[in-house]
Amino acid sequence: MKRVVLIGAGIGGLATAAVLAKSGYDVTVLEAHVYPGGCAGTFYHQGYRFDAGATLAGGFYPSGPMDVVAKEAGISGWAGILDELAMAVHMPSGQVVRRWSDERSLEESKAVFGDQVEMFWRWQQKTADALWNLALRLPSWPPKGLEQISRLAFTGLSWIQQDPVGRLSPVLFADIIRPVTYHLRGLPEAFRLFVDGQLLISAQTTSEQANALYGASALDLPRRGVMHFQGGIGTIAETLAHSVEQNKGRVIYRQEVKRIIFENDKPVAVEGKRKERFDADIVVCNLTPWNIAQLTEDSGWDRMKWFSDRSEHFSVFDSGWGAFTAYIGFDGSIVPKDFPLHQQKIFGEPLGEGNSIFMSLSPEWDVSRAPSGHRTLTISTHTRLEPWWRLFSDDPARYEQKKEAFLQEIICKVEQILPQLTNAIHLALPGTPVTFQRFTRRKAGWVGGFPQKDLFQAWPARLAPGLWMVGDSIFPGQSIAAVALGGVRIAKEIKSSDNIERMQPI
Ligand SMILES: Cc1cc2nc3c(=O)[nH]c(=O)nc-3n(C[C@H](O)[C@H](O)[C@H](O)COP(=O)(O)OP(=O)(O)OC[C@H]3O[C@@H](n4cnc5c(N)ncnc54)[C@H](O)[C@@H]3O)c2cc1C
């Protein structure tokens, strides 16, 4: 069977690897770090297990994205605990809106923002249902060439035929090009702010810019309940890595890839830090386009040259967000009973930069996450990349000061939801885009993929014959469920292009 080398054991890479290994490919995953998961990994420090980036696990419902991933990867099930309460959102007014997996969500939203918001949520649910239904059929996106366009048309047609009632509405078609803000016309300003807060964490942009179809599905993930995993979010990546190994694949840690080697514009091997060579028929990069540009810089293959440091196109600083994170280990006795495990607090606009924060607490029952009686908290806020990097290179002492000051500011803000936090803290670690680059290798600490503004701007996953990109830089973008589903889609595309190649006359 063909040798597939995957660079990176993030969720996108591992989902692709697991499906290919199950299909009999000779799979090797090379991971720079000592554990899997990347932005959705869990790291160990002084007795605590902190979720590094992602904390909220959505999409695990029956026939949902993670269910499809499990089936395709031969995983018997996800050993998590389902929570009907996805999160609580604190508005600047002090009002709290909880997002449940059932009609309670709509009722609470109406109680806070008025009955007229029901129309928005009905549109969102109907659209998201239709889109997930289509996405779960794993069509190629963006479609390229006659074969993929006709396959997409066929998939779309069977989708329409099986579910003709109301789904192929003119609204759905118009939403292909218009932003979410269209559906917020006439609704209260406070509701618009609530939606913007939710969109920023799920689509990386707000209602004025977020494409309506992307937006509807991004807002949907908490709707069917979220999962909590013993050991933290990293358990998802560990489950996928285990599935790769069970199907005779390898996941090799501490193996940073430095170069992709090409012959006649086809990748033939990758080279590790110590010049180890891994021969490959197919290379899959679970990397950002800027990272792929770095690995291919001197290869003679220049498709990614637009993303190189020398290029003026696609500046990483202008293409999305970084994250500032705080990892807190603290005395769990201060946590009130029934305190929601995921919470968002909006202080004002512009969102991000500490004006909106997302925080997640380890469940009380998960004693593996902290020393006895203690809990962990991961807090994050969107932040611009460039100021951090400018300070880091021009004035390292001020960079350290800013990092510490931002950490204290965020802790003070969380104290509004969790009083007495400061006195209960045992350990507090800050993370900036510089930290994210160091630990996930993502160029400049760029996280969350491209803001979901335009359905047709998605970068194609097939970069060259035998070279693919997976993860949150390709359709359908960021989130554990989205990159995992994207990984399954790419594994299927690899298998089908392989079949086509084999059928070609020599
Ligand atoms: C702060 C934050 C909060 C988030 N919150 C959520 C959330 O609550 N819920 C949710 O669903 N999503 C959330 N996300 C998004 C989600 O985490 C990501 O979209 C997803 O995990 C990205 O997966 P990926 O497959 O693109 O790989 P990545 O996570 O980018 O992993 C890539 C892997 O490749 C490795 N690697 C890189 N370069 C090399 C190399 N040269 N050689 C070998 N290995 C290499 C890295 O070490 C890493 O392990 C959040 C993201 C962030 C940053």
The ligand as an SDF file (V2000), in Angstrom:
LIG
                    3D

 53 58  0  0  0  0  0  0  0  0999 V2000
   -7.2430   29.6490   22.1260 C   0  0  0  0  0  0  0  0  0  0  0  0
   -8.0580   28.7410   21.2280 C   0  0  0  0  0  0  0  0  0  0  0  0
   -9.3080   28.3350   21.6440 C   0  0  0  0  0  0  0  0  0  0  0  0
  -10.0650   27.4850   20.8320 C   0  0  0  0  0  0  0  0  0  0  0  0
  -11.2570   27.0250   21.2980 N   0  0  0  0  0  0  0  0  0  0  0  0
  -11.9070   26.0640   20.6150 C   0  0  0  0  0  0  0  0  0  0  0  0
  -13.0090   25.3950   21.2220 C   0  0  0  0  0  0  0  0  0  0  0  0
  -13.3720   25.6760   22.3790 O   0  0  0  0  0  0  0  0  0  0  0  0
  -13.6380   24.4180   20.5030 N   0  0  0  0  0  0  0  0  0  0  0  0
  -13.2160   24.0580   19.2500 C   0  0  0  0  0  0  0  0  0  0  0  0
  -13.8240   23.1490   18.6510 O   0  0  0  0  0  0  0  0  0  0  0  0
  -12.1450   24.6590   18.6690 N   0  0  0  0  0  0  0  0  0  0  0  0
  -11.4840   25.6410   19.3440 C   0  0  0  0  0  0  0  0  0  0  0  0
  -10.3560   26.1970   18.8030 N   0  0  0  0  0  0  0  0  0  0  0  0
   -9.9690   25.8370   17.4220 C   0  0  0  0  0  0  0  0  0  0  0  0
   -9.3150   24.4660   17.3400 C   0  0  0  0  0  0  0  0  0  0  0  0
   -8.4570   24.2530   18.4180 O   0  0  0  0  0  0  0  0  0  0  0  0
   -8.5130   24.3710   16.0360 C   0  0  0  0  0  0  0  0  0  0  0  0
   -9.2940   24.8070   14.9420 O   0  0  0  0  0  0  0  0  0  0  0  0
   -8.0210   22.9570   15.7460 C   0  0  0  0  0  0  0  0  0  0  0  0
   -7.5930   22.3030   16.9190 O   0  0  0  0  0  0  0  0  0  0  0  0
   -6.8810   23.0590   14.7420 C   0  0  0  0  0  0  0  0  0  0  0  0
   -6.4930   21.7840   14.3450 O   0  0  0  0  0  0  0  0  0  0  0  0
   -5.4850   21.5220   13.1590 P   0  0  0  0  0  0  0  0  0  0  0  0
   -5.7730   20.1760   12.6260 O   0  0  0  0  0  0  0  0  0  0  0  0
   -5.5200   22.6670   12.1990 O   0  0  0  0  0  0  0  0  0  0  0  0
   -4.0420   21.3940   13.8060 O   0  0  0  0  0  0  0  0  0  0  0  0
   -3.1470   22.1840   14.8540 P   0  0  0  0  0  0  0  0  0  0  0  0
   -3.8800   22.2510   16.1260 O   0  0  0  0  0  0  0  0  0  0  0  0
   -2.5730   23.4080   14.2700 O   0  0  0  0  0  0  0  0  0  0  0  0
   -1.9800   21.1140   15.0330 O   0  0  0  0  0  0  0  0  0  0  0  0
   -0.8990   21.0120   14.1530 C   0  0  0  0  0  0  0  0  0  0  0  0
    0.1290   20.0620   14.7560 C   0  0  0  0  0  0  0  0  0  0  0  0
    1.2500   20.0190   13.8800 O   0  0  0  0  0  0  0  0  0  0  0  0
    2.4430   20.0370   14.6450 C   0  0  0  0  0  0  0  0  0  0  0  0
    3.5110   20.5930   13.7910 N   0  0  0  0  0  0  0  0  0  0  0  0
    3.5850   21.8590   13.2920 C   0  0  0  0  0  0  0  0  0  0  0  0
    4.6740   21.9940   12.5340 N   0  0  0  0  0  0  0  0  0  0  0  0
    5.2970   20.7870   12.5210 C   0  0  0  0  0  0  0  0  0  0  0  0
    6.4650   20.2990   11.8890 C   0  0  0  0  0  0  0  0  0  0  0  0
    7.2150   21.0670   11.1170 N   0  0  0  0  0  0  0  0  0  0  0  0
    6.8170   19.0170   12.0980 N   0  0  0  0  0  0  0  0  0  0  0  0
    6.0520   18.2110   12.8780 C   0  0  0  0  0  0  0  0  0  0  0  0
    4.9390   18.6280   13.5080 N   0  0  0  0  0  0  0  0  0  0  0  0
    4.5560   19.9030   13.3240 C   0  0  0  0  0  0  0  0  0  0  0  0
    2.1120   20.8940   15.8460 C   0  0  0  0  0  0  0  0  0  0  0  0
    2.9810   20.6210   16.9270 O   0  0  0  0  0  0  0  0  0  0  0  0
    0.6590   20.4980   16.1130 C   0  0  0  0  0  0  0  0  0  0  0  0
    0.5840   19.4150   16.9890 O   0  0  0  0  0  0  0  0  0  0  0  0
   -9.5760   27.0490   19.5810 C   0  0  0  0  0  0  0  0  0  0  0  0
   -8.2990   27.4680   19.1570 C   0  0  0  0  0  0  0  0  0  0  0  0
   -7.5430   28.2840   19.9750 C   0  0  0  0  0  0  0  0  0  0  0  0
   -6.1690   28.6690   19.5360 C   0  0  0  0  0  0  0  0  0  0  0  0
  1  2  1  0
  2  3  1  0
  2 52  2  0
  3  4  2  0
  4  5  1  0
  4 50  1  0
  5  6  2  0
  6  7  1  0
  6 13  1  0
  7  8  2  0
  7  9  1  0
  9 10  1  0
 10 11  2  0
 10 12  1  0
 12 13  2  0
 13 14  1  0
 14 15  1  0
 14 50  1  0
 15 16  1  0
 16 17  1  0
 16 18  1  0
 18 19  1  0
 18 20  1  0
 20 21  1  0
 20 22  1  0
 22 23  1  0
 23 24  1  0
 24 25  2  0
 24 26  1  0
 24 27  1  0
 27 28  1  0
 28 29  2  0
 28 30  1  0
 28 31  1  0
 31 32  1  0
 32 33  1  0
 33 34  1  0
 33 48  1  0
 34 35  1  0
 35 36  1  0
 35 46  1  0
 36 37  1  0
 36 45  1  0
 37 38  2  0
 38 39  1  0
 39 40  1  0
 39 45  2  0
 40 41  1  0
 40 42  2  0
 42 43  1  0
 43 44  2  0
 44 45  1  0
 46 47  1  0
 46 48  1  0
 48 49  1  0
 50 51  2  0
 51 52  1  0
 52 53  1  0
M  END
$$$$
